[in-house]
Each structure stands twice: as C-alpha cells, then as structure tokens.
Amino acid sequence: MGKSFGLGTYFGIPVKIHWTFLFLLPFVLYTGVSEGAGWEGTLFMGVFVLMLFLCVTLHEYGHALMARRYGVETRDIILSPIGGIARLNSMPEKPIQEFMIAIAGPLVNVVIATIMGIFFFILSPEFLWDLVTNLPSVLGFAETDIPADNIEETQATTYGVMAMLVGVFAVNVMLVLFNLIPAFPMDGGRIFRSLLAMWVGRLQATKIASYIGRGMAVLFIGFAIINGHLTLGFIGLFIYFMASQEYRMLKMENLLDERKIADIMRTNFQTLHFNDSISHAHNQVQNSQDSSFFVVNDANQVIGVLPLQKLQGAMQKQAYFETVYDFMMPHQGVIYAYEPLRKIYAYLLQNHRAVFPVYDNISIVGVVDVESLNQFIRKNR
C-alpha cells in the first residue's frame, strides 16, 4: 500500500492515511479558489471532504467489527483519495460469514443515510420530499437543482450548511449503490461470491466473480476515459488487478493444501557425516550446486546443517582435520514428505536461504528450498 501515516487506534484497529491523501487538501483549496467559492465556500468544501471520509471510515469499521465477530482481526484501515480499505488478516471460508462481513460496510451507510433522512424530516417534511424527488440531481445524474424554498433560513451560511448535509446524505446513498455493484473484490462482488460459493464452491465462485469484476473494471475505465473521470479510472484499475490477484492467491492456497511436500522436494542432494573431516567434506561437495549441506548421524538423521560458505571458511583457516560437527549449525526443523505444502510455503518465501530436510518416517529422503518452491509456483501459475 506504500507509505501511510497513523491517525490513531480505535476499537483496537489502527486508522492510517495513505501519503497521496496529502494532495487532497491543496486540491480542495485550488477548487474553492478557482470556482470563486470564497473562504466560506472553501471551508464548507473542506469540512464536507472530512465528513465524507468519516463516513468511509465508519463503512470500513463496519467490515472490521463484523469480521471480529467471526474471529478475524484487522491489521489496519487505510484511507486514500479514492476510498478506504480494511485490511483483514484473512477472509472466513464459510460463505455466510463472508456475506455478513461484506454487507456490513454498506449497511453502515444505510444507517447514516436513514438518520440524516429522519433529521431532514424533522426539519421540514417538504424539504425531505424535495430531496427525495430530486435524488437524481443530488447524486449528480441530472442537472436539476434542489429547491431551497422550504429551508426556513435563507442566509448563505445556513444554506451552505444544508447543502453540505445534503451532500453527505448523497455520498452515503452513493456508497451503498456503488459498493453493491457486483465488481469483485468490491463489497457487491464479495456478496455475489459468497452467495455463489454456497452452490459451486469457493474457488469456482471466485473465478466467476473475478471475471465479472474485471469486466466491470473495464467498463469503469472506459467510462472514465470518455467522461474524464480520473477517480473512477483509478478505481477501475484497482479492481481489475485486485480481482486477478485474489483469484490467483486463492488458487495457489488450494494447490498448497492439495499438494504434499514430496511433490516439490529434491531427491538429488548431498549429505555430510558428522565425523567427516573438513578436508574430506570439501572434496565431496566440490561439484555440488547446493549452498548448504545437511549433516547426518549414523542413522541417517539430520543433526545440523553446514553452509558452503562456512565450509570454505574452515578450509581457509586450514582446519583440514577438524570434523564437520565442529562447524555445523542448527537446522530449521523437520518436515515430512506427506505433509501439505502450505506448512512451509510462507517461511520459504520470507527466508530465501532456508533449506529443510524432508523425512519419510525415520530418515531423510529429500530437501526443500526456495528454488524448488519457485519452480513449483512457475509451473502452476
């Protein structure tokens, strides 16, 4: 996500703003000045933007707090000029749980819009009626202006406040409508996937939702190009790449669960006996391509690992007659050929120098390192 700055932690969830958010305030000031809004109008625009992002933040908290109900924690909520995202640690595999998490965000905006509608009704039923009948204008789909005759005070400041509140109401309606578009991985796309997963399974549902999401993204980008809507274009690009990435990730996760460590282990490996001399060990591995060698005991069980660099260092020190045991290091642990590949996937990606001995039940039968994992990933993309 790039550099972000903390705004505090609420309900145990950090809220951050993306660095691109810093361009938003100058943009608001420029817009206010260029449109001749004056200091008061520009101030209203700034407050409106802050209220908009407050609604977006509450939307993301809807997702995060619903996820917490199902035992899923949220790393943080990040706000950017094109919206917000609650970065969940994982997504529940049960479709009904994903449905509830996905729909919780838009429901927050429904509640906000409903509360504001009640406020407008208490203020003036006629004003609420004008607002509803002119909703296409409020949402920016028509040129008709909202009549201001029913507002009791007609001073500029009062009307400005009302216009800002109407704008916040419209934003919440738009957030509901826009987020319910079935463009995966947006909320509507996740709702669609969760419902579809009840019938065809999560992987197939994700594949279908991903194709639809990418199709929607292309439409967004096309509309943005034709109408010069830069923000919608960025959203379209984000949806397109995220839809593709999420399907690939889920496909890989399924593959990691189905495949065993035996499927990627190398059987052409070299071991060293713990009693071998450094000189003898060096002669043994001269033609090897490995960067580390497992040290075994008489029962062919791994008791340590000797990196090639350490072996070469021992040779430079002329420790020819000292044993491999004197220079070996502890190894990362034991894995078994029948275990799922997922067990070591993340660790190998994070630790590129790691190498694991693979056992059957008693003795070593292969080795696994990041290169064998990368070959497997390339074949199954």
LINPE-V707394 format. One record per residue. N is the residue number from 1. RES is the residue in one letter. SS is DSSP state (2 for helix, 1 for strand, 0 for the rest). PSI is psi in whole degrees, -180 to 180 (none if undefined). Layout:
N,RES,SS,PSI
N,RES,SS,PSI
This chain:
1,M,0,-10
2,G,0,-174
3,K,0,137
4,S,1,161
5,F,1,136
6,G,1,140
7,L,1,3
8,G,1,171
9,T,1,126
10,Y,1,133
11,F,0,31
12,G,0,12
13,I,1,119
14,P,1,139
15,V,1,129
16,K,1,157
17,I,1,138
18,H,1,151
19,W,2,-29
20,T,2,-17
21,F,2,-25
22,L,2,-21
23,F,2,-11
24,L,2,-43
25,L,2,-49
26,P,2,-36
27,F,2,-42
28,V,2,-44
29,L,2,-44
30,Y,2,-44
31,T,2,-45
32,G,2,-44
33,V,2,-46
34,S,2,-29
35,E,0,5
36,G,0,34
37,A,0,-17
38,G,2,175
39,W,2,-36
40,E,2,-44
41,G,2,-41
42,T,2,-39
43,L,2,-44
44,F,2,-40
45,M,2,-42
46,G,2,-44
47,V,2,-38
48,F,2,-43
49,V,2,-42
50,L,2,-41
51,M,2,-37
52,L,2,-47
53,F,2,-22
54,L,2,-42
55,C,2,-40
56,V,2,-42
57,T,2,-44
58,L,2,-38
59,H,2,-48
60,E,2,-34
61,Y,2,-30
62,G,2,-47
63,H,2,-49
64,A,2,-44
65,L,2,-32
66,M,2,-39
67,A,2,-38
68,R,2,-33
69,R,2,-29
70,Y,0,17
71,G,0,13
72,V,0,121
73,E,0,161
74,T,1,127
75,R,1,-48
76,D,1,170
77,I,1,124
78,I,1,128
79,L,1,135
80,S,1,168
81,P,0,-20
82,I,0,8
83,G,1,-162
84,G,1,164
85,I,1,131
86,A,1,115
87,R,1,95
88,L,1,148
89,N,0,-28
90,S,0,173
91,M,0,128
92,P,0,144
93,E,0,-21
94,K,0,124
95,P,2,-40
96,I,2,-34
97,Q,2,-41
98,E,2,-39
99,F,2,-47
100,M,2,-40
101,I,2,-43
102,A,2,-39
103,I,2,-16
104,A,2,-37
105,G,2,-58
106,P,2,-33
107,L,2,-32
108,V,2,-43
109,N,2,-32
110,V,2,-43
111,V,2,-44
112,I,2,-47
113,A,2,-38
114,T,2,-44
115,I,2,-42
116,M,2,-37
117,G,2,-41
118,I,2,-40
119,F,2,-45
120,F,2,-36
121,F,2,-43
122,I,2,-39
123,L,2,-48
124,S,0,112
125,P,2,-34
126,E,2,-38
127,F,2,-42
128,L,2,-41
129,W,2,-44
130,D,2,-39
131,L,2,-45
132,V,2,-45
133,T,2,-23
134,N,0,23
135,L,2,-40
136,P,2,-37
137,S,2,-41
138,V,2,-40
139,L,0,-3
140,G,0,15
141,F,0,-3
142,A,0,166
143,E,0,-12
144,T,0,135
145,D,0,154
146,I,0,128
147,P,0,139
148,A,0,6
149,D,0,-27
150,N,0,-3
151,I,0,127
152,E,0,-45
153,E,0,132
154,T,0,8
155,Q,0,155
156,A,2,-42
157,T,2,-46
158,T,2,-44
159,Y,2,-36
160,G,2,-42
161,V,2,-45
162,M,2,-41
163,A,2,-39
164,M,2,-43
165,L,2,-40
166,V,2,-40
167,G,2,-41
168,V,2,-41
169,F,2,-47
170,A,2,-39
171,V,2,-43
172,N,2,-38
173,V,2,-43
174,M,2,-39
175,L,2,-39
176,V,2,-51
177,L,2,-44
178,F,2,-43
179,N,2,-18
180,L,0,-4
181,I,0,129
182,P,0,55
183,A,0,91
184,F,0,134
185,P,0,27
186,M,0,170
187,D,2,-45
188,G,2,-38
189,G,2,-37
190,R,2,-38
191,I,2,-44
192,F,2,-44
193,R,2,-43
194,S,2,-39
195,L,2,-41
196,L,2,-35
197,A,2,-24
198,M,2,-20
199,W,2,-41
200,V,2,1
201,G,0,158
202,R,2,-42
203,L,2,-48
204,Q,2,-38
205,A,2,-39
206,T,2,-39
207,K,2,-47
208,I,2,-47
209,A,2,-35
210,S,2,-43
211,Y,2,-44
212,I,2,-42
213,G,2,-43
214,R,2,-35
215,G,2,-44
216,M,2,-40
217,A,2,-41
218,V,2,-40
219,L,2,-42
220,F,2,-47
221,I,2,-43
222,G,2,-45
223,F,2,-40
224,A,2,-40
225,I,2,-45
226,I,2,-40
227,N,2,3
228,G,0,33
229,H,0,90
230,L,2,-44
231,T,2,-44
232,L,2,-33
233,G,2,-44
234,F,2,-41
235,I,2,-42
236,G,2,-44
237,L,2,-43
238,F,2,-47
239,I,2,-43
240,Y,2,-50
241,F,2,-37
242,M,2,-37
243,A,2,-43
244,S,2,-45
245,Q,2,-42
246,E,2,-38
247,Y,2,-43
248,R,2,-41
249,M,2,-44
250,L,2,-38
251,K,2,-42
252,M,2,-40
253,E,2,-44
254,N,2,-40
255,L,2,-40
256,L,2,-31
257,D,2,-33
258,E,2,-37
259,R,0,152
260,K,1,162
261,I,2,-31
262,A,2,-25
263,D,2,-21
264,I,0,-4
265,M,0,151
266,R,1,134
267,T,0,-10
268,N,0,80
269,F,0,165
270,Q,0,136
271,T,1,160
272,L,1,141
273,H,1,143
274,F,0,-21
275,N,0,-3
276,D,0,144
277,S,1,158
278,I,2,-40
279,S,2,-45
280,H,2,-42
281,A,2,-41
282,H,2,-40
283,N,2,-35
284,Q,2,-36
285,V,0,9
286,Q,0,-37
287,N,0,10
288,S,0,148
289,Q,0,-4
290,D,0,152
291,S,0,-9
292,S,1,153
293,F,1,133
294,F,1,142
295,V,1,126
296,V,1,160
297,N,0,-169
298,D,0,-23
299,A,0,12
300,N,0,33
301,Q,0,137
302,V,1,129
303,I,1,-4
304,G,1,-178
305,V,1,141
306,L,1,106
307,P,1,146
308,L,2,-39
309,Q,2,-39
310,K,2,-38
311,L,2,-44
312,Q,2,-36
313,G,2,-39
314,A,2,-38
315,M,2,-40
316,Q,2,-30
317,K,0,0
318,Q,0,35
319,A,0,52
320,Y,0,-35
321,F,0,-1
322,E,0,161
323,T,1,160
324,V,2,-35
325,Y,2,-34
326,D,2,-21
327,F,0,-7
328,M,0,160
329,M,1,161
330,P,0,147
331,H,0,168
332,Q,0,-23
333,G,0,-178
334,V,1,135
335,I,1,160
336,Y,1,148
337,A,0,-28
338,Y,0,-3
339,E,0,153
340,P,1,147
341,L,0,-27
342,R,2,-27
343,K,2,-36
344,I,2,2
345,Y,2,-57
346,A,2,-40
347,Y,2,-42
348,L,2,-39
349,L,2,-33
350,Q,2,-25
351,N,0,87
352,H,0,-20
353,R,0,-3
354,A,0,145
355,V,1,134
356,F,1,138
357,P,1,139
358,V,1,128
359,Y,1,155
360,D,0,-90
361,N,0,-30
362,I,0,-49
363,S,0,167
364,I,1,134
365,V,1,-7
366,G,1,177
367,V,1,153
368,V,1,131
369,D,1,-179
370,V,2,-29
371,E,2,-42
372,S,2,-34
373,L,2,-44
374,N,2,-38
375,Q,2,-42
376,F,2,-43
377,I,2,-43
378,R,2,-37
379,K,2,-24
380,N,0,19
381,R,0,none
